[in-house]
Amino acid sequence: PFITHYFNTKLSSTYHSSGRPVGVKYTQGNWEGELGIDVVSIPKGPNGTITINIAAILSSDGFFLPGINWQGILGLAY
């Protein structure tokens, strides 16, 4: 596999699945997963910890390409 490090939802003590599936298609590749919530700690942030919505990728096809040096995607909105 191309991915060597990933967020394992089953090992997280703070991740909770909503049970709602999600899928995204791109020009090249796609992924499927589930929506959930998690707690993120930002040591020097204003609140210390925040609850976030997350889309956990559970499977993908042609999305994570060989030679690409990233292990996931992160999107932030405010």
N, CA, C and O atoms as a CHARMM CRD file, in Angstrom:
* protein
*
  312
    1    1 PRO  N      0.82900  -1.21400   0.00000 PROA 1      0.00000
    2    1 PRO  CA     0.00000   0.00000   0.00000 PROA 1      0.00000
    3    1 PRO  C      0.86000   1.26000   0.00000 PROA 1      0.00000
    4    1 PRO  O      1.97900   1.27300   0.51300 PROA 1      0.00000
    5    2 PHE  N      0.31000   2.30800  -0.58500 PROA 2      0.00000
    6    2 PHE  CA     1.02100   3.58100  -0.64300 PROA 2      0.00000
    7    2 PHE  C      0.94800   4.32600   0.68900 PROA 2      0.00000
    8    2 PHE  O      1.84700   5.09700   1.02300 PROA 2      0.00000
    9    3 ILE  N     -0.10800   4.10000   1.43800 PROA 3      0.00000
   10    3 ILE  CA    -0.29700   4.79400   2.70700 PROA 3      0.00000
   11    3 ILE  C      0.36200   3.98700   3.81600 PROA 3      0.00000
   12    3 ILE  O      0.02000   2.82300   4.02500 PROA 3      0.00000
   13    4 THR  N      1.30000   4.59400   4.52500 PROA 4      0.00000
   14    4 THR  CA     1.97900   3.89600   5.61100 PROA 4      0.00000
   15    4 THR  C      1.54700   4.39800   6.98600 PROA 4      0.00000
   16    4 THR  O      1.71800   3.69400   7.98100 PROA 4      0.00000
   17    5 HSD  N      0.99500   5.59300   7.05300 PROA 5      0.00000
   18    5 HSD  CA     0.49800   6.15000   8.31000 PROA 5      0.00000
   19    5 HSD  C     -0.92100   6.64900   8.07600 PROA 5      0.00000
   20    5 HSD  O     -1.19000   7.31900   7.07900 PROA 5      0.00000
   21    6 TYR  N     -1.80400   6.33200   8.96900 PROA 6      0.00000
   22    6 TYR  CA    -3.17600   6.79600   8.81200 PROA 6      0.00000
   23    6 TYR  C     -3.86600   6.86500  10.15900 PROA 6      0.00000
   24    6 TYR  O     -3.41500   6.26700  11.13600 PROA 6      0.00000
   25    7 PHE  N     -4.96300   7.60200  10.19900 PROA 7      0.00000
   26    7 PHE  CA    -5.78000   7.73300  11.39400 PROA 7      0.00000
   27    7 PHE  C     -6.67100   6.50700  11.49500 PROA 7      0.00000
   28    7 PHE  O     -7.51100   6.27600  10.62400 PROA 7      0.00000
   29    8 ASN  N     -6.49800   5.72900  12.53800 PROA 8      0.00000
   30    8 ASN  CA    -7.29600   4.52500  12.74400 PROA 8      0.00000
   31    8 ASN  C     -8.44500   4.86400  13.69000 PROA 8      0.00000
   32    8 ASN  O     -8.23600   5.04600  14.88900 PROA 8      0.00000
   33    9 THR  N     -9.64100   4.94700  13.15100 PROA 9      0.00000
   34    9 THR  CA   -10.80100   5.33700  13.95400 PROA 9      0.00000
   35    9 THR  C    -11.04800   4.38000  15.11400 PROA 9      0.00000
   36    9 THR  O    -11.53900   4.79600  16.16300 PROA 9      0.00000
   37   10 LYS  N    -10.71700   3.11200  14.94000 PROA 10     0.00000
   38   10 LYS  CA   -10.96100   2.11400  15.98900 PROA 10     0.00000
   39   10 LYS  C    -10.01900   2.26700  17.18800 PROA 10     0.00000
   40   10 LYS  O    -10.34600   1.82900  18.29100 PROA 10     0.00000
   41   11 LEU  N     -8.86700   2.87700  16.98000 PROA 11     0.00000
   42   11 LEU  CA    -7.90800   3.07100  18.06400 PROA 11     0.00000
   43   11 LEU  C     -8.05900   4.42000  18.76200 PROA 11     0.00000
   44   11 LEU  O     -7.38800   4.68200  19.76000 PROA 11     0.00000
   45   12 SER  N     -8.93400   5.27100  18.24200 PROA 12     0.00000
   46   12 SER  CA    -9.11900   6.59700  18.81900 PROA 12     0.00000
   47   12 SER  C    -10.08600   6.53900  19.99800 PROA 12     0.00000
   48   12 SER  O    -11.13600   5.90200  19.91600 PROA 12     0.00000
   49   13 SER  N     -9.73100   7.19900  21.07900 PROA 13     0.00000
   50   13 SER  CA   -10.62900   7.26000  22.23600 PROA 13     0.00000
   51   13 SER  C    -11.59300   8.43500  22.13700 PROA 13     0.00000
   52   13 SER  O    -12.51400   8.54000  22.94700 PROA 13     0.00000
   53   14 THR  N    -11.40000   9.32800  21.15300 PROA 14     0.00000
   54   14 THR  CA   -12.24400  10.51800  21.04200 PROA 14     0.00000
   55   14 THR  C    -13.08600  10.56600  19.77400 PROA 14     0.00000
   56   14 THR  O    -14.00700  11.37900  19.68800 PROA 14     0.00000
   57   15 TYR  N    -12.79700   9.71400  18.77900 PROA 15     0.00000
   58   15 TYR  CA   -13.56000   9.71800  17.52700 PROA 15     0.00000
   59   15 TYR  C    -14.88700   8.99200  17.71800 PROA 15     0.00000
   60   15 TYR  O    -14.93900   7.92000  18.32100 PROA 15     0.00000
   61   16 HSD  N    -15.96500   9.59300  17.19500 PROA 16     0.00000
   62   16 HSD  CA   -17.29100   8.96900  17.22000 PROA 16     0.00000
   63   16 HSD  C    -17.90400   9.06300  15.82800 PROA 16     0.00000
   64   16 HSD  O    -18.04900  10.15500  15.27800 PROA 16     0.00000
   65   17 SER  N    -18.26200   7.91700  15.26600 PROA 17     0.00000
   66   17 SER  CA   -18.87400   7.87600  13.93800 PROA 17     0.00000
   67   17 SER  C    -20.32200   8.33100  14.01000 PROA 17     0.00000
   68   17 SER  O    -21.02300   8.04900  14.98200 PROA 17     0.00000
   69   18 SER  N    -20.76600   9.04000  12.97000 PROA 18     0.00000
   70   18 SER  CA   -22.17700   9.41400  12.87400 PROA 18     0.00000
   71   18 SER  C    -22.97100   8.29900  12.20100 PROA 18     0.00000
   72   18 SER  O    -24.20200   8.30500  12.22300 PROA 18     0.00000
   73   19 GLY  N    -22.25100   7.33200  11.59700 PROA 19     0.00000
   74   19 GLY  CA   -22.90900   6.26100  10.85800 PROA 19     0.00000
   75   19 GLY  C    -23.34800   6.68700   9.46700 PROA 19     0.00000
   76   19 GLY  O    -23.98700   5.91700   8.75100 PROA 19     0.00000
   77   20 ARG  N    -23.00900   7.89900   9.08800 PROA 20     0.00000
   78   20 ARG  CA   -23.41800   8.42800   7.78100 PROA 20     0.00000
   79   20 ARG  C    -22.28700   8.26900   6.76600 PROA 20     0.00000
   80   20 ARG  O    -21.20800   8.83000   6.95500 PROA 20     0.00000
   81   21 PRO  N    -22.51900   7.51200   5.69100 PROA 21     0.00000
   82   21 PRO  CA   -21.46500   7.33200   4.68600 PROA 21     0.00000
   83   21 PRO  C    -21.26200   8.58900   3.84900 PROA 21     0.00000
   84   21 PRO  O    -22.17600   9.39700   3.68600 PROA 21     0.00000
   85   22 VAL  N    -20.04900   8.74100   3.32100 PROA 22     0.00000
   86   22 VAL  CA   -19.71800   9.86600   2.46100 PROA 22     0.00000
   87   22 VAL  C    -18.77700   9.36200   1.37200 PROA 22     0.00000
   88   22 VAL  O    -17.95500   8.47600   1.60800 PROA 22     0.00000
   89   23 GLY  N    -18.90600   9.92800   0.18800 PROA 23     0.00000
   90   23 GLY  CA   -18.02400   9.57600  -0.91900 PROA 23     0.00000
   91   23 GLY  C    -17.73300  10.80700  -1.75300 PROA 23     0.00000
   92   23 GLY  O    -18.61300  11.64200  -1.96100 PROA 23     0.00000
   93   24 VAL  N    -16.49800  10.92500  -2.23500 PROA 24     0.00000
   94   24 VAL  CA   -16.09300  12.07600  -3.03300 PROA 24     0.00000
   95   24 VAL  C    -15.36900  11.57700  -4.27700 PROA 24     0.00000
   96   24 VAL  O    -14.44900  10.76200  -4.19200 PROA 24     0.00000
   97   25 LYS  N    -15.79900  12.08000  -5.44000 PROA 25     0.00000
   98   25 LYS  CA   -15.14700  11.74900  -6.70500 PROA 25     0.00000
   99   25 LYS  C    -14.37700  12.96600  -7.18600 PROA 25     0.00000
  100   25 LYS  O    -14.88200  14.08900  -7.15700 PROA 25     0.00000
  101   26 TYR  N    -13.15600  12.73300  -7.62500 PROA 26     0.00000
  102   26 TYR  CA   -12.30100  13.78300  -8.16800 PROA 26     0.00000
  103   26 TYR  C    -12.06100  13.49800  -9.64500 PROA 26     0.00000
  104   26 TYR  O    -12.46000  12.44900 -10.15300 PROA 26     0.00000
  105   27 THR  N    -11.40500  14.43800 -10.33800 PROA 27     0.00000
  106   27 THR  CA   -11.03600  14.20200 -11.72800 PROA 27     0.00000
  107   27 THR  C    -10.19200  12.94200 -11.82800 PROA 27     0.00000
  108   27 THR  O    -10.33500  12.15800 -12.76700 PROA 27     0.00000
  109   28 GLN  N     -9.32200  12.75700 -10.86200 PROA 28     0.00000
  110   28 GLN  CA    -8.50100  11.54800 -10.79700 PROA 28     0.00000
  111   28 GLN  C     -8.71500  10.89000  -9.44100 PROA 28     0.00000
  112   28 GLN  O     -8.26700  11.41400  -8.42100 PROA 28     0.00000
  113   29 GLY  N     -9.38300   9.76500  -9.42000 PROA 29     0.00000
  114   29 GLY  CA    -9.57200   8.99400  -8.19600 PROA 29     0.00000
  115   29 GLY  C    -10.80500   9.37400  -7.40500 PROA 29     0.00000
  116   29 GLY  O    -11.51600  10.32200  -7.73700 PROA 29     0.00000
  117   30 ASN  N    -11.03700   8.62400  -6.36500 PROA 30     0.00000
  118   30 ASN  CA   -12.16100   8.86100  -5.46500 PROA 30     0.00000
  119   30 ASN  C    -11.87200   8.21300  -4.12700 PROA 30     0.00000
  120   30 ASN  O    -10.95300   7.40500  -3.99400 PROA 30     0.00000
  121   31 TRP  N    -12.67000   8.57900  -3.14100 PROA 31     0.00000
  122   31 TRP  CA   -12.58800   7.92700  -1.84300 PROA 31     0.00000
  123   31 TRP  C    -13.97300   7.82400  -1.22400 PROA 31     0.00000
  124   31 TRP  O    -14.88400   8.57600  -1.57000 PROA 31     0.00000
  125   32 GLU  N    -14.11400   6.87800  -0.30000 PROA 32     0.00000
  126   32 GLU  CA   -15.35300   6.68600   0.44400 PROA 32     0.00000
  127   32 GLU  C    -15.01100   6.53100   1.91700 PROA 32     0.00000
  128   32 GLU  O    -13.92700   6.07000   2.27500 PROA 32     0.00000
  129   33 GLY  N    -15.94300   6.91900   2.75300 PROA 33     0.00000
  130   33 GLY  CA   -15.70000   6.81500   4.18700 PROA 33     0.00000
  131   33 GLY  C    -16.95100   7.09900   4.97200 PROA 33     0.00000
  132   33 GLY  O    -18.06300   6.83400   4.51500 PROA 33     0.00000
  133   34 GLU  N    -16.76400   7.64300   6.16800 PROA 34     0.00000
  134   34 GLU  CA   -17.88700   7.95000   7.04300 PROA 34     0.00000
  135   34 GLU  C    -17.65200   9.29300   7.72000 PROA 34     0.00000
  136   34 GLU  O    -16.51400   9.71700   7.92100 PROA 34     0.00000
  137   35 LEU  N    -18.74100   9.94200   8.06300 PROA 35     0.00000
  138   35 LEU  CA   -18.66000  11.19700   8.79900 PROA 35     0.00000
  139   35 LEU  C    -18.65600  10.89600  10.28800 PROA 35     0.00000
  140   35 LEU  O    -19.26000   9.92400  10.74200 PROA 35     0.00000
  141   36 GLY  N    -17.97100  11.73500  11.03300 PROA 36     0.00000
  142   36 GLY  CA   -17.91300  11.56100  12.47700 PROA 36     0.00000
  143   36 GLY  C    -17.45600  12.84500  13.13200 PROA 36     0.00000
  144   36 GLY  O    -17.32300  13.88000  12.48000 PROA 36     0.00000
  145   37 ILE  N    -17.21600  12.76300  14.43300 PROA 37     0.00000
  146   37 ILE  CA   -16.68700  13.90000  15.17800 PROA 37     0.00000
  147   37 ILE  C    -15.46700  13.43600  15.96200 PROA 37     0.00000
  148   37 ILE  O    -15.34200  12.25900  16.30300 PROA 37     0.00000
  149   38 ASP  N    -14.57700  14.36600  16.24000 PROA 38     0.00000
  150   38 ASP  CA   -13.38500  14.06700  17.01900 PROA 38     0.00000
  151   38 ASP  C    -12.99900  15.30800  17.80700 PROA 38     0.00000
  152   38 ASP  O    -13.48900  16.40600  17.54400 PROA 38     0.00000
  153   39 VAL  N    -12.13200  15.12100  18.75900 PROA 39     0.00000
  154   39 VAL  CA   -11.62000  16.21300  19.57500 PROA 39     0.00000
  155   39 VAL  C    -10.17200  16.44700  19.18000 PROA 39     0.00000
  156   39 VAL  O     -9.37200  15.51200  19.13000 PROA 39     0.00000
  157   40 VAL  N     -9.84200  17.69900  18.90100 PROA 40     0.00000
  158   40 VAL  CA    -8.48800  18.07100  18.50300 PROA 40     0.00000
  159   40 VAL  C     -7.92500  19.02400  19.54900 PROA 40     0.00000
  160   40 VAL  O     -8.59200  19.96900  19.97000 PROA 40     0.00000
  161   41 SER  N     -6.70100  18.76400  19.95700 PROA 41     0.00000
  162   41 SER  CA    -6.02600  19.65100  20.90900 PROA 41     0.00000
  163   41 SER  C     -5.05500  20.55100  20.16400 PROA 41     0.00000
  164   41 SER  O     -4.21900  20.08200  19.39200 PROA 41     0.00000
  165   42 ILE  N     -5.17500  21.83600  20.40300 PROA 42     0.00000
  166   42 ILE  CA    -4.24900  22.81500  19.83900 PROA 42     0.00000
  167   42 ILE  C     -3.57400  23.47900  21.03600 PROA 42     0.00000
  168   42 ILE  O     -4.16700  24.34800  21.67500 PROA 42     0.00000
  169   43 PRO  N     -2.35100  23.08300  21.34400 PROA 43     0.00000
  170   43 PRO  CA    -1.70700  23.52300  22.58200 PROA 43     0.00000
  171   43 PRO  C     -1.70400  25.03200  22.80600 PROA 43     0.00000
  172   43 PRO  O     -1.88500  25.48000  23.93800 PROA 43     0.00000
  173   44 LYS  N     -1.50500  25.81800  21.76200 PROA 44     0.00000
  174   44 LYS  CA    -1.44100  27.26500  21.95000 PROA 44     0.00000
  175   44 LYS  C     -2.64900  27.96300  21.34900 PROA 44     0.00000
  176   44 LYS  O     -2.61000  29.16300  21.07700 PROA 44     0.00000
  177   45 GLY  N     -3.72900  27.20500  21.14000 PROA 45     0.00000
  178   45 GLY  CA    -4.94500  27.77800  20.59300 PROA 45     0.00000
  179   45 GLY  C     -5.76400  28.46000  21.66900 PROA 45     0.00000
  180   45 GLY  O     -5.45100  28.35400  22.85500 PROA 45     0.00000
  181   46 PRO  N     -6.81100  29.16100  21.26300 PROA 46     0.00000
  182   46 PRO  CA    -7.61300  29.92100  22.22000 PROA 46     0.00000
  183   46 PRO  C     -8.37900  29.04900  23.21000 PROA 46     0.00000
  184   46 PRO  O     -8.56300  29.45900  24.35600 PROA 46     0.00000
  185   47 ASN  N     -8.83000  27.86500  22.81300 PROA 47     0.00000
  186   47 ASN  CA    -9.65000  27.04100  23.69400 PROA 47     0.00000
  187   47 ASN  C     -8.96900  25.76000  24.15500 PROA 47     0.00000
  188   47 ASN  O     -9.54600  25.01600  24.94700 PROA 47     0.00000
  189   48 GLY  N     -7.79000  25.49000  23.69400 PROA 48     0.00000
  190   48 GLY  CA    -7.10800  24.26200  24.07700 PROA 48     0.00000
  191   48 GLY  C     -7.56100  23.05400  23.28200 PROA 48     0.00000
  192   48 GLY  O     -6.76600  22.47900  22.53900 PROA 48     0.00000
  193   49 THR  N     -8.82100  22.65200  23.41500 PROA 49     0.00000
  194   49 THR  CA    -9.37000  21.53800  22.63600 PROA 49     0.00000
  195   49 THR  C    -10.67300  21.97100  21.97900 PROA 49     0.00000
  196   49 THR  O    -11.43000  22.76900  22.53100 PROA 49     0.00000
  197   50 ILE  N    -10.91700  21.43400  20.79800 PROA 50     0.00000
  198   50 ILE  CA   -12.15200  21.73200  20.08000 PROA 50     0.00000
  199   50 ILE  C    -12.71800  20.44600  19.49800 PROA 50     0.00000
  200   50 ILE  O    -11.97600  19.51000  19.19800 PROA 50     0.00000
  201   51 THR  N    -14.01900  20.40500  19.34200 PROA 51     0.00000
  202   51 THR  CA   -14.68900  19.28700  18.68600 PROA 51     0.00000
  203   51 THR  C    -14.85000  19.64200  17.21500 PROA 51     0.00000
  204   51 THR  O    -15.31100  20.73200  16.87700 PROA 51     0.00000
  205   52 ILE  N    -14.46100  18.70200  16.33200 PROA 52     0.00000
  206   52 ILE  CA   -14.52500  18.96000  14.89700 PROA 52     0.00000
  207   52 ILE  C    -15.31500  17.87700  14.18600 PROA 52     0.00000
  208   52 ILE  O    -15.40100  16.74400  14.65900 PROA 52     0.00000
  209   53 ASN  N    -15.89100  18.23200  13.04900 PROA 53     0.00000
  210   53 ASN  CA   -16.48700  17.24600  12.14900 PROA 53     0.00000
  211   53 ASN  C    -15.37300  16.68600  11.28900 PROA 53     0.00000
  212   53 ASN  O    -14.47200  17.41700  10.87800 PROA 53     0.00000
  213   54 ILE  N    -15.43000  15.39700  11.01500 PROA 54     0.00000
  214   54 ILE  CA   -14.36300  14.75100  10.26200 PROA 54     0.00000
  215   54 ILE  C    -14.96600  13.76000   9.27600 PROA 54     0.00000
  216   54 ILE  O    -15.97300  13.11300   9.56500 PROA 54     0.00000
  217   55 ALA  N    -14.34500  13.65000   8.12100 PROA 55     0.00000
  218   55 ALA  CA   -14.68400  12.59500   7.16600 PROA 55     0.00000
  219   55 ALA  C    -13.51200  11.62300   7.17600 PROA 55     0.00000
  220   55 ALA  O    -12.42100  11.96000   6.71600 PROA 55     0.00000
  221   56 ALA  N    -13.72700  10.43700   7.69100 PROA 56     0.00000
  222   56 ALA  CA   -12.67700   9.42600   7.77000 PROA 56     0.00000
  223   56 ALA  C    -12.68100   8.60900   6.47900 PROA 56     0.00000
  224   56 ALA  O    -13.67900   7.96500   6.15500 PROA 56     0.00000
  225   57 ILE  N    -11.57300   8.63200   5.74300 PROA 57     0.00000
  226   57 ILE  CA   -11.45600   7.86300   4.50200 PROA 57     0.00000
  227   57 ILE  C    -11.23300   6.40200   4.86300 PROA 57     0.00000
  228   57 ILE  O    -10.25800   6.06300   5.53200 PROA 57     0.00000
  229   58 LEU  N    -12.14300   5.53700   4.41600 PROA 58     0.00000
  230   58 LEU  CA   -12.04000   4.10500   4.69900 PROA 58     0.00000
  231   58 LEU  C    -11.57800   3.30200   3.49800 PROA 58     0.00000
  232   58 LEU  O    -11.03100   2.21100   3.65600 PROA 58     0.00000
  233   59 SER  N    -11.79200   3.82900   2.29300 PROA 59     0.00000
  234   59 SER  CA   -11.30300   3.17100   1.07800 PROA 59     0.00000
  235   59 SER  C    -11.11700   4.22800  -0.00700 PROA 59     0.00000
  236   59 SER  O    -11.77600   5.26700  -0.00300 PROA 59     0.00000
  237   60 SER  N    -10.19900   3.93700  -0.94300 PROA 60     0.00000
  238   60 SER  CA    -9.95400   4.87500  -2.03600 PROA 60     0.00000
  239   60 SER  C     -9.52500   4.10900  -3.27100 PROA 60     0.00000
  240   60 SER  O     -9.06800   2.96900  -3.18800 PROA 60     0.00000
  241   61 ASP  N     -9.68100   4.75700  -4.42400 PROA 61     0.00000
  242   61 ASP  CA    -9.27200   4.15800  -5.68800 PROA 61     0.00000
  243   61 ASP  C     -8.62100   5.24000  -6.54400 PROA 61     0.00000
  244   61 ASP  O     -9.29400   6.18000  -6.96800 PROA 61     0.00000
  245   62 GLY  N     -7.32800   5.12000  -6.80100 PROA 62     0.00000
  246   62 GLY  CA    -6.62900   6.07900  -7.64700 PROA 62     0.00000
  247   62 GLY  C     -6.48200   7.45500  -7.04300 PROA 62     0.00000
  248   62 GLY  O     -6.19800   8.41400  -7.76200 PROA 62     0.00000
  249   63 PHE  N     -6.66800   7.58000  -5.74000 PROA 63     0.00000
  250   63 PHE  CA    -6.61300   8.88400  -5.09000 PROA 63     0.00000
  251   63 PHE  C     -5.24100   9.14600  -4.48000 PROA 63     0.00000
  252   63 PHE  O     -4.65200  10.19800  -4.72700 PROA 63     0.00000
  253   64 PHE  N     -4.72500   8.21200  -3.69200 PROA 64     0.00000
  254   64 PHE  CA    -3.38500   8.33000  -3.11700 PROA 64     0.00000
  255   64 PHE  C     -2.40800   7.70700  -4.09900 PROA 64     0.00000
  256   64 PHE  O     -2.36100   6.48300  -4.22600 PROA 64     0.00000
  257   65 LEU  N     -1.63900   8.51300  -4.78700 PROA 65     0.00000
  258   65 LEU  CA    -0.79600   8.05200  -5.88200 PROA 65     0.00000
  259   65 LEU  C      0.60800   7.70200  -5.40800 PROA 65     0.00000
  260   65 LEU  O      1.10100   8.29400  -4.44800 PROA 65     0.00000
  261   66 PRO  N      1.25700   6.74400  -6.07200 PROA 66     0.00000
  262   66 PRO  CA     2.63300   6.41100  -5.70300 PROA 66     0.00000
  263   66 PRO  C      3.56400   7.59900  -5.91000 PROA 66     0.00000
  264   66 PRO  O      3.42700   8.33900  -6.88400 PROA 66     0.00000
  265   67 GLY  N      4.49400   7.77700  -5.00600 PROA 67     0.00000
  266   67 GLY  CA     5.44900   8.87100  -5.12000 PROA 67     0.00000
  267   67 GLY  C      4.97200  10.17800  -4.51500 PROA 67     0.00000
  268   67 GLY  O      5.76400  11.10700  -4.35500 PROA 67     0.00000
  269   68 ILE  N      3.69800  10.26700  -4.17800 PROA 68     0.00000
  270   68 ILE  CA     3.17900  11.47000  -3.52300 PROA 68     0.00000
  271   68 ILE  C      3.57100  11.37800  -2.05400 PROA 68     0.00000
  272   68 ILE  O      3.43700  10.31900  -1.44100 PROA 68     0.00000
  273   69 ASN  N      4.04800  12.46200  -1.49600 PROA 69     0.00000
  274   69 ASN  CA     4.61300  12.41600  -0.15400 PROA 69     0.00000
  275   69 ASN  C      3.63500  12.89700   0.91900 PROA 69     0.00000
  276   69 ASN  O      4.06400  13.48800   1.90900 PROA 69     0.00000
  277   70 TRP  N      2.35100  12.66100   0.75000 PROA 70     0.00000
  278   70 TRP  CA     1.38900  13.01900   1.77900 PROA 70     0.00000
  279   70 TRP  C      0.54100  11.81400   2.12300 PROA 70     0.00000
  280   70 TRP  O      0.35900  10.91700   1.30100 PROA 70     0.00000
  281   71 GLN  N      0.02500  11.79400   3.33200 PROA 71     0.00000
  282   71 GLN  CA    -0.65300  10.62200   3.86800 PROA 71     0.00000
  283   71 GLN  C     -2.16000  10.81900   4.03200 PROA 71     0.00000
  284   71 GLN  O     -2.83800   9.91600   4.52400 PROA 71     0.00000
  285   72 GLY  N     -2.68900  11.94100   3.64500 PROA 72     0.00000
  286   72 GLY  CA    -4.11500  12.19400   3.79100 PROA 72     0.00000
  287   72 GLY  C     -4.44400  13.58500   3.28600 PROA 72     0.00000
  288   72 GLY  O     -3.61300  14.25000   2.66900 PROA 72     0.00000
  289   73 ILE  N     -5.65100  14.01100   3.55200 PROA 73     0.00000
  290   73 ILE  CA    -6.03900  15.36400   3.17500 PROA 73     0.00000
  291   73 ILE  C     -6.60200  16.05000   4.40800 PROA 73     0.00000
  292   73 ILE  O     -7.12600  15.39200   5.30700 PROA 73     0.00000
  293   74 LEU  N     -6.49400  17.35000   4.45000 PROA 74     0.00000
  294   74 LEU  CA    -7.00800  18.12800   5.55800 PROA 74     0.00000
  295   74 LEU  C     -7.65300  19.37100   4.98200 PROA 74     0.00000
  296   74 LEU  O     -7.02600  20.12400   4.23700 PROA 74     0.00000
  297   75 GLY  N     -8.90000  19.57800   5.32900 PROA 75     0.00000
  298   75 GLY  CA    -9.59100  20.77600   4.88900 PROA 75     0.00000
  299   75 GLY  C    -10.11800  21.52400   6.09600 PROA 75     0.00000
  300   75 GLY  O    -10.74500  20.93300   6.97400 PROA 75     0.00000
  301   76 LEU  N     -9.87200  22.79500   6.14300 PROA 76     0.00000
  302   76 LEU  CA   -10.33300  23.61400   7.25400 PROA 76     0.00000
  303   76 LEU  C    -11.26500  24.69800   6.72800 PROA 76     0.00000
  304   76 LEU  O    -11.02600  25.28400   5.67300 PROA 76     0.00000
  305   77 ALA  N    -12.30600  24.94800   7.46600 PROA 77     0.00000
  306   77 ALA  CA   -13.23700  26.02000   7.11000 PROA 77     0.00000
  307   77 ALA  C    -13.64700  26.73600   8.38700 PROA 77     0.00000
  308   77 ALA  O    -13.69200  26.13800   9.46300 PROA 77     0.00000
  309   78 TYR  N    -13.93900  27.99100   8.25800 PROA 78     0.00000
  310   78 TYR  CA   -14.37200  28.74500   9.42700 PROA 78     0.00000
  311   78 TYR  C    -15.32600  29.83000   9.02300 PROA 78     0.00000
  312   78 TYR  O    -15.80500  30.57900   9.87400 PROA 78     0.00000
